[in-house]
Amino acid sequence: MFNFNIAIIGIGRVGLPLGLSLAKEGFKVIGIDINKDVIDKVNRKIMPFEEAGYEELIKRVDFFATSDISEVQNSENIIITVGTPLLSHIETDLSQITGVLESMTPYIREGHNIILRSTVAPKTTDFVRKYLEQKTCLKVGQTVFLTFCPERIAEGKALKELKELPQIIGSEDPKSAKKAEEIFKRLTGDILHTTFISAELVKLFNNISRYIHFAVSNQFSIIADDFGQNIYEIIEMANYKYPRGIIAKPGFTAGTCLRKDFGMINETIPYTDLLLSAWKINEFMPKFMVDNLQKRVAIYNKNVAVLGYSFKNDTDDTRDSLTPKLIRYIKREMPLEVKVHDPYLPDEIDCRYKNYSLDDAIEKADIIYIATNHKQFREQKDYIISKISADCWIVDLWNVFGVGKTFFKKEEVK
């Protein structure tokens, strides 16, 4: 007999919303993590990060967190949602998954249903199958069960999208597929069955296609500026009443999914491809924002304000943000000072930078970079403009201030 229906290993931004949503549907769920601060907050009914709707939900549902991996032996279903980063030379890092497998294998017993939900490279689920069968006396599909069930939610929309998005279930046997479906059908009515590898590719293709789409827009912004033209005016005219494809707006394209998922495919081939080129373009944008500003005004001996640090708008998630890269490029030009402000982050950001108040950041700024398109910056545009000097330069790749240019002076803001 099992004490819990489900154990979630890794209660971060993927695992915790899933666990709380499953608890809401009546499952008895336990969360397992190595982060003691996260465990403490969860057990005190406090969300350790921002995710719309879950601040209330965590207070209402029965959900317990622990660092004790042996609790998996008391859970019928085990869902793995740990990180799968990319190593520096475009190689998938499976250390967190192998670490989980090593620590939980002694507690795996007959009847366990294991669901891999982390974003993984092709053939990773089969690696997990081989690992389980080699390290235990169990056989997948007969005495233990295994599926890959990717998450595809957008950060900040988990409560809605766990219900609305179809759930892909990758399996190699009908018993494993059925056990996974019994869980996820409580969240969504759309269940799509496929193989391990197809399910892995679905998640990767979803993310990579968006990454390439944004890279095209960023490439266009570079080209337009090289020709001395306004990228936003061009995009607006190109999209206006045109029925065949919409050009996205440029901006920093990063985060723990988009910035690294291309590598899970690219590492399997020995030559340069479209995926690697998209990565090069998106990674170049911080340098573009520094180098092309330098064509207009020198950064040397200037006071610089960087507004926004998180990897996307209206979130407190700084993982794989491009803003640190932007700051490093700015500092190469020897400004007098660089001050960072992000309204969603604590007083100290990533143990690297002081998070100044908005007023302190912009008070003496000669140059302002809009690094993240937070809603607050758009709403505070008039206030920001009223506080900065007349000759202040603004770099706004996101078009937060609505000027329609990437590089402009205060006088051009209406």
HELIX and SHEET records of a PDB file:
HELIX    1   1 GLY A   15  LYS A   24  1                                  10    
HELIX    2   2 LYS A   36  ASN A   43  1                                   8    
HELIX    3   3 TYR A   54  ARG A   60  1                                   7    
HELIX    4   4 ILE A   69  ASN A   74  5                                   6    
HELIX    5   5 SER A   95  MET A  104  1                                  10    
HELIX    6   6 THR A  105  TYR A  107  5                                   3    
HELIX    7   7 THR A  124  LYS A  135  1                                  12    
HELIX    8   8 ALA A  158  GLU A  164  1                                   7    
HELIX    9   9 PRO A  174  PHE A  184  1                                  11    
HELIX   10  10 PHE A  196  ASP A  226  1                                  31    
HELIX   11  11 ILE A  231  ASN A  239  1                                   9    
HELIX   12  12 GLY A  255  LEU A  258  1                                   4    
HELIX   13  13 ASP A  261  ASN A  266  1                                   6    
HELIX   14  14 LEU A  274  GLN A  294  1                                  21    
HELIX   15  15 THR A  323  ARG A  332  1                                  10    
HELIX   16  16 LEU A  358  ILE A  362  1                                   5    
HELIX   17  17 LYS A  375  GLU A  379  1                                   5    
HELIX   18  18 LYS A  381  LYS A  387  1                                   7    
HELIX   19  19 LYS A  410  GLU A  412  5                                   3    
SHEET    1   A 6 PHE A  63  THR A  66  0                                        
SHEET    2   A 6 VAL A  29  ILE A  32  1                                        
SHEET    3   A 6 PHE A   4  ILE A   9  1                                        
SHEET    4   A 6 SER A  75  ILE A  80  1                                        
SHEET    5   A 6 ASN A 113  LEU A 116  1                                        
SHEET    6   A 6 PHE A 145  PHE A 148  1                                        
SHEET    1   B 2 LEU A  86  LEU A  87  0                                        
SHEET    2   B 2 GLU A  91  THR A  92 -1                                        
SHEET    1   C 2 GLN A 167  GLY A 170  0                                        
SHEET    2   C 2 ILE A 191  THR A 194  1                                        
SHEET    1   D 5 GLU A 337  HIS A 341  0                                        
SHEET    2   D 5 ASN A 303  LEU A 307  1                                        
SHEET    3   D 5 ILE A 367  ILE A 370  1                                        
SHEET    4   D 5 TRP A 393  VAL A 395  1                                        
SHEET    5   D 5 PHE A 407  LYS A 409 -1                                        
SHEET    1   E 2 GLU A 348  ILE A 349  0                                        
SHEET    2   E 2 TYR A 353  LYS A 354 -1                                        
END                                                                             
